Amino acid sequence: MFPEPPLARVSRVLGRWEGALFRFREEAAYLQATALVLGFAILTGLSAQVSIPLPFTPVPVTGQVFAVLVSATLLGRKLGPLSQVAYVGLGFLGVPWFAATTGGPLFSVGGAAVVLGATGGYLLGFIAAAALIGWFVDRARSRSTFSGILAVELTGVGVIYAFGALQLAVILGLAPQTALDLGVLPFLPVDMLKCVLVASLLAGSGPLVRAGAVDRSPTGAAVLRTRDLGAFVALLTAVWVMAAYIALDGGAPYLLEAWYMIAAGTCTAAAVVALAWRVRFGRGMPSPGGAPE
């Protein structure tokens, strides 16, 4: 018998917790479902306090997108978007849990002006993205591989960008290219990393797959298929193609160029490390079909 690799152990524990959460949310009464919705709304509010303001755009880098992706993936098509409706709705009514402004204290920003303002489109995009991701997770639960989860998380992020950049352009009167420079490009590397982390943690475990035995043999279940690795490489390639585009675009702000290069390099390294850890220590994780591949 071979010892259980660390990531396989983590996957088994995650699978137990996520499976319990999935059963709970499917069978939850009204009060229990409300507790789940409010709990993940609070998680999003807490993540919003992790905020990095950028000097060249009114939109900060926050932890909200990661919380939205996790909430939608775990709660599904009904409770996932409801958690974001609760987050945005309560913030609209005055709960101060939106991302703090530059130099402002934590838990100091809320109200209708934020939702209706220049950055409010991202908040509305959270709801639409959670609905899309939750629908996919509930529909394709038994065949959710790394590449599948990564693709749907990236699509969800694209929905957030579409809502956010559109409202940013309308409220501030920006040209489409400027809205792209200020509302999308600065966040691509960081959000790419968030999607990779969610896919690495949740693909092949919990409610996304059927229960399966752990294979501890030296040739245990492969953590990544060829298409999974291909999707990862394609994602990194897209990030660096955008880096070349920004560098060659004479109209892009200098600070945007500098930030993007630093963020792309750091997040690429982090994503490679995350994937390498999964490949190195994930042998033996249950495969999406329920049995070891």
N, C-alpha and C positions, 0 to 999 in steps of 0.2 A: 504494500500500500504506500502511495506517495502522499506526503503532507499536503493539506489543502492550501493553495496559494492565498496570499493576503487579499487580493481583489476578489477572488472567488468567495472568501469568507464575508467580505463586505457586501458582495452581491447577494449572498444568501440572507444576511441580516436585513438589507434593504428590501429584498423580496418579501420577507416575513412582514415587515412594517407596511410596505406598500400594498401587499395583499390584504392585510387587515384593514388598511384605510379604504381600499377599493370596496371590500365587502361592506364596510361601515357606511360608506357614502351611498351604496346601492340600496341598502336596507334602512337608511336613516329616516327617522321620523322628522317632522317639521322642525322641532327644536334642535335636534342633532344636526340636521342639514344647515340650519341657521348658524350654529356654532362653527361648522366647517367654513362656511362662507366668511363669517366675521374673522375667524382665525387667520385665513389666508389674506384677507384684506389688511389685517394688522401687520402681517408679514411684509406685505407690499409697502405699507406705510413706514415700517422700520427700515426697510431697504432703501427707501427714498432719502433717508438721512445720510446715507453714504453718497455724498455728492462732491464732485470735483468740478468747479467752475472753470470754463475756458475763456480766455480774454477776447477771443475773436468771434464768439457766438453767444447768443442769449440762452442757449440750451446747454445745461450742464451734463456731465457724465454721472450717471447714478446707478444704483444697484437695482432699480425698479424692474428693468427688463428681465433680469435673472429671476426675480420673484414671480413675475408674470408667467414666464415660461414654465417654471416649476409648478405653479398653481394650476395652470391649464392642463399640464400633462398628468398631474395626480388627480385632479378633481373632475376632469372630463367636460363634456359639451354643455352640461347644465350648470353645475355648481362652479366650474371654472370661470366662465364669464360673469356669473352672479357675484363672485368674489371681487371682481374688478368693478362691477357696477356699484357694489357697496363701497369700495375704496374711493372711486371717483365721486359718487353721489354724496357720501358723508363729507368728503373734502369740499365739495361744492357748497354744502350747507355750513361749512365753517370749521370742521375738524382740522387742526393744523398739522397735517402729516404729509403734505406735499414736499418736494425737494426744497431745501432751504436756499435762500438767495445768498449771493456772495457776501461773506462776513456776517451773515445773520445767524442767530442761535438755532439749534435743532428744534424741531416741532414748533415752528413759528409761522408757517406758510399754509394758508388754506383760503377757501372762499370762492365765490363764483367768478371773481375776476381772473383767477388763475386758469380755470377751465375754459373761460371765454377769451383768454388772452393769447399771446403769440405762441406759447408752448403748450397750450391746452389740447392741441390736436394729438399729441403723444398720449395723453391720458385717455382720450376717446379711442385711440388706436389700441390701447391695452385691452379694452373690452372686445373689440373685433378680433384681435389676435388670439385672445383666450378662447373665443368661440370656435375659431378655425382649428386651433391646435387640439382643443378638447374633442371636437367632432372627429378628427383623424384618429386620436388615441382610442376613442370608444369604438370606432368602426373597424380599426385594424389592430386591435389589441394583441391578437395571437401571432402576428407576423411583423412586429415592430423591431426592426434591426437597427443597428447604429446609423446606417445611411438613411433609413426611413425616418427615424426620429430627428436626425440632423436636418434633413430636408424640410420637414414640417416646422421645426423650430425656426429655421432660416426664413421660411415663408411667413411665419408669424411676425418675425422682426421686420420683414419687408412691408407688411400691413401697417405696423406701427410707424415706420418711416413715411409711408404714403400719407397717412392721416396727419402726422406731425409736420412734414414739410409743406403740405398743402395749406394748413392753417397758419403756419409761420409766414408763408408767402402772402396770404390774403391779408393778415393783420398788419404786417410790416410793409406791404406793398413791394415785395421783392420780385425780381425776375426769377424764372425757373432755375437758371444756373446758380444764382446767388443762394437761393433756397437750398439747393443741393449742397453747395459748399458749406453752408452754415448749419443745415439741419440733418444731413445724412452722412456725408463723407467723414466728419471727425469721429464718428461712432462705429464705423464698420469694423475695425480691428477688435475693439473691446467686445462688441456684440457677437462677433465671430467666436471669440473665446467662450463667451457665455453659452452659446449654442453647442459648442464642442463639449463643454463640461456637463451640460444637461444630458446630451446624448450618451456620453461616456458613463454617467452615473445611472441613467434610467433605462437605457436600451438593454434588453436581455435580462431584466429582473422585474420583480413585483407584478402588478396587475397588467403589465404590458405583454406578458407571456404566460403560457400555461406552465404549471409546476413541472419540474423535471429533475431527474437525479443528477448529482454532480459527478462528473467523470474525473478521477484523479490519476488516470494513466498518463504516461509521458506524452502521448499523442491525444490528449484531451481536447475538448471542444475548442475550435479556433475562435478567438474573441472577435476578430475582424475578417470578413470575407474580402475578396478582391474588390468588389464594388464599394465596400465600406472605405477601404484605403483610397480608392479612386475618388470617392466623394470628398474625402479629407484633403487630398492633394489638389483637387479642383477648387476647393474653397480657399486654400492658401494661395493658389495661383491668382484667383480673382482679387484677393486682398492686395497682392503685390502688383497686379496690373493696374489697379486703382492708384497705387503709389506712383507708378510711372505716369499715369494720366495727370495726377496732381502736379508732379514735378515739371511736366511739359506744358501745363496750362499756365500761361503767363498771367491770367487774371486771378489765380488762386492766392489768397493771403499768405504771406511768408510764414506767419505763425501756424497756419493750417498745415503747410508743408512740413514744418519742423515737428509739430505734434503728431501728424499722421505717421511719419517715419519712426518716431520713438514708440508710438503705440503699436504699430504694425510689427516692429522687431520684437518688442516685449511680449505681445500677445501671441505671435507666431511661436516663439520659444516656449511659452507656457503651454500652448496647445500641443506642441510636439511632445513635451514632457508628459502631459496628461495622457496622450495616446500611447506613448512608449510605456508608461506605467501600466496601462490597461493590457497592452500586449505582453509585457514581461510578467505581470503578476495575475493576469486574468484568466490564464489557462485553466480550464475546468469549470468555467461559468456555464450555466445552462444555456442551451441554444434556443432560438426562437421557436423551434418546432416542439420544444418540450423535452426532447431527448438529446444527449450529446451528439454533435455532428461528427 
